[in-house]
Amino acid sequence: MQITHFNLDYPDHFIFDLDPSPGTPFENVVELALVLREHLVQYNYHPFVKTSGGKGFHIFVPIETKWDHNTVFEAAQEVAKYMVSHYPN
Protein backbone atom coordinates (compact mmCIF):
# COMPACT_ATOMS: atom_id res chain seq x y z
CA MET A 1 0.00 0.00 0.00
CA GLN A 2 1.26 3.46 -0.92
CA ILE A 3 0.84 6.27 1.57
CA THR A 4 0.06 9.67 0.08
CA HIS A 5 1.43 12.74 1.82
CA PHE A 6 -0.60 15.90 1.74
CA ASN A 7 0.76 19.41 1.76
CA LEU A 8 -1.88 21.80 3.03
CA ASP A 9 0.07 24.74 1.59
CA TYR A 10 -0.69 23.45 -1.94
CA PRO A 11 -4.42 22.62 -2.15
CA ASP A 12 -5.82 20.00 -4.50
CA HIS A 13 -9.23 21.68 -4.86
CA PHE A 14 -11.28 24.77 -4.14
CA ILE A 15 -14.98 25.10 -3.41
CA PHE A 16 -17.64 27.72 -4.06
CA ASP A 17 -20.50 27.60 -1.54
CA LEU A 18 -23.74 28.93 -3.03
CA ASP A 19 -26.59 29.50 -0.57
CA PRO A 20 -29.74 31.45 -1.39
CA SER A 21 -30.52 34.66 0.45
CA PRO A 22 -33.85 34.64 2.29
CA GLY A 23 -36.62 34.99 -0.27
CA THR A 24 -34.45 33.98 -3.22
CA PRO A 25 -36.11 31.27 -5.31
CA PHE A 26 -34.19 27.98 -5.32
CA GLU A 27 -34.31 28.03 -9.12
CA ASN A 28 -32.06 31.11 -9.10
CA VAL A 29 -29.42 29.20 -7.13
CA VAL A 30 -29.69 26.25 -9.52
CA GLU A 31 -29.16 28.58 -12.48
CA LEU A 32 -26.18 30.31 -10.84
CA ALA A 33 -24.57 26.96 -9.99
CA LEU A 34 -24.86 25.82 -13.60
CA VAL A 35 -23.56 29.15 -14.96
CA LEU A 36 -20.58 29.04 -12.59
CA ARG A 37 -19.86 25.45 -13.56
CA GLU A 38 -19.90 26.35 -17.26
CA HIS A 39 -17.68 29.38 -16.61
CA LEU A 40 -15.10 27.16 -14.93
CA VAL A 41 -15.27 24.54 -17.70
CA GLN A 42 -14.24 27.26 -20.18
CA TYR A 43 -10.89 27.38 -18.33
CA ASN A 44 -10.42 23.60 -18.52
CA TYR A 45 -11.47 22.91 -14.95
CA HIS A 46 -13.65 19.87 -14.23
CA PRO A 47 -16.02 21.10 -11.49
CA PHE A 48 -18.67 19.05 -9.75
CA VAL A 49 -21.94 20.52 -8.50
CA LYS A 50 -23.16 19.00 -5.23
CA THR A 51 -26.06 19.87 -2.99
CA SER A 52 -25.10 21.28 0.40
CA GLY A 53 -27.32 21.12 3.44
CA GLY A 54 -30.55 21.00 1.46
CA LYS A 55 -30.68 24.66 0.47
CA GLY A 56 -27.62 25.39 -1.61
CA PHE A 57 -24.80 24.00 -3.69
CA HIS A 58 -21.09 23.42 -3.51
CA ILE A 59 -19.10 23.77 -6.69
CA PHE A 60 -16.14 21.46 -6.05
CA VAL A 61 -13.17 22.16 -8.34
CA PRO A 62 -10.22 19.73 -8.35
CA ILE A 63 -6.88 21.33 -9.25
CA GLU A 64 -3.25 20.36 -9.57
CA THR A 65 -1.20 20.90 -6.41
CA LYS A 66 1.22 23.32 -8.04
CA TRP A 67 -0.21 26.58 -6.65
CA ASP A 68 0.08 27.75 -3.07
CA HIS A 69 -2.96 28.43 -0.87
CA ASN A 70 -2.85 32.21 -1.35
CA THR A 71 -2.70 31.95 -5.15
CA VAL A 72 -5.65 29.54 -5.21
CA PHE A 73 -7.62 31.73 -2.80
CA GLU A 74 -6.99 34.89 -4.84
CA ALA A 75 -7.96 33.14 -8.10
CA ALA A 76 -11.20 31.85 -6.53
CA GLN A 77 -11.95 35.36 -5.27
CA GLU A 78 -11.53 36.77 -8.78
CA VAL A 79 -13.99 34.20 -10.15
CA ALA A 80 -16.43 35.06 -7.36
CA LYS A 81 -16.12 38.79 -8.10
CA TYR A 82 -16.78 38.14 -11.77
CA MET A 83 -19.89 36.10 -10.96
CA VAL A 84 -21.23 38.74 -8.55
CA SER A 85 -20.73 41.50 -11.09
CA HIS A 86 -22.45 39.54 -13.89
CA TYR A 87 -25.11 37.68 -11.84
CA PRO A 88 -25.90 39.90 -8.83
CA ASN A 89 -29.12 38.10 -7.84
C-alpha positions as CSV (number, residue, x, y, z in Angstrom):
1,M,0.0,0.0,0.0
2,Q,1.3,3.5,-0.9
3,I,0.8,6.3,1.6
4,T,0.1,9.7,0.1
5,H,1.4,12.7,1.8
6,F,-0.6,15.9,1.7
7,N,0.8,19.4,1.8
8,L,-1.9,21.8,3.0
9,D,0.1,24.7,1.6
10,Y,-0.7,23.5,-1.9
11,P,-4.4,22.6,-2.2
12,D,-5.8,20.0,-4.5
13,H,-9.2,21.7,-4.9
14,F,-11.3,24.8,-4.1
15,I,-15.0,25.1,-3.4
16,F,-17.6,27.7,-4.1
17,D,-20.5,27.6,-1.5
18,L,-23.7,28.9,-3.0
19,D,-26.6,29.5,-0.6
20,P,-29.7,31.5,-1.4
21,S,-30.5,34.7,0.5
22,P,-33.9,34.6,2.3
23,G,-36.6,35.0,-0.3
24,T,-34.5,34.0,-3.2
25,P,-36.1,31.3,-5.3
26,F,-34.2,28.0,-5.3
27,E,-34.3,28.0,-9.1
28,N,-32.1,31.1,-9.1
29,V,-29.4,29.2,-7.1
30,V,-29.7,26.3,-9.5
31,E,-29.2,28.6,-12.5
32,L,-26.2,30.3,-10.8
33,A,-24.6,27.0,-10.0
34,L,-24.9,25.8,-13.6
35,V,-23.6,29.1,-15.0
36,L,-20.6,29.0,-12.6
37,R,-19.9,25.5,-13.6
38,E,-19.9,26.3,-17.3
39,H,-17.7,29.4,-16.6
40,L,-15.1,27.2,-14.9
41,V,-15.3,24.5,-17.7
42,Q,-14.2,27.3,-20.2
43,Y,-10.9,27.4,-18.3
44,N,-10.4,23.6,-18.5
45,Y,-11.5,22.9,-14.9
46,H,-13.6,19.9,-14.2
47,P,-16.0,21.1,-11.5
48,F,-18.7,19.0,-9.7
49,V,-21.9,20.5,-8.5
50,K,-23.2,19.0,-5.2
51,T,-26.1,19.9,-3.0
52,S,-25.1,21.3,0.4
53,G,-27.3,21.1,3.4
54,G,-30.5,21.0,1.5
55,K,-30.7,24.7,0.5
56,G,-27.6,25.4,-1.6
57,F,-24.8,24.0,-3.7
58,H,-21.1,23.4,-3.5
59,I,-19.1,23.8,-6.7
60,F,-16.1,21.5,-6.1
61,V,-13.2,22.2,-8.3
62,P,-10.2,19.7,-8.4
63,I,-6.9,21.3,-9.2
64,E,-3.2,20.4,-9.6
65,T,-1.2,20.9,-6.4
66,K,1.2,23.3,-8.0
67,W,-0.2,26.6,-6.7
68,D,0.1,27.7,-3.1
69,H,-3.0,28.4,-0.9
70,N,-2.8,32.2,-1.4
71,T,-2.7,32.0,-5.1
72,V,-5.7,29.5,-5.2
73,F,-7.6,31.7,-2.8
74,E,-7.0,34.9,-4.8
75,A,-8.0,33.1,-8.1
76,A,-11.2,31.8,-6.5
77,Q,-11.9,35.4,-5.3
78,E,-11.5,36.8,-8.8
79,V,-14.0,34.2,-10.2
80,A,-16.4,35.1,-7.4
81,K,-16.1,38.8,-8.1
82,Y,-16.8,38.1,-11.8
83,M,-19.9,36.1,-11.0
84,V,-21.2,38.7,-8.5
85,S,-20.7,41.5,-11.1
86,H,-22.4,39.5,-13.9
87,Y,-25.1,37.7,-11.8
88,P,-25.9,39.9,-8.8
89,N,-29.1,38.1,-7.8
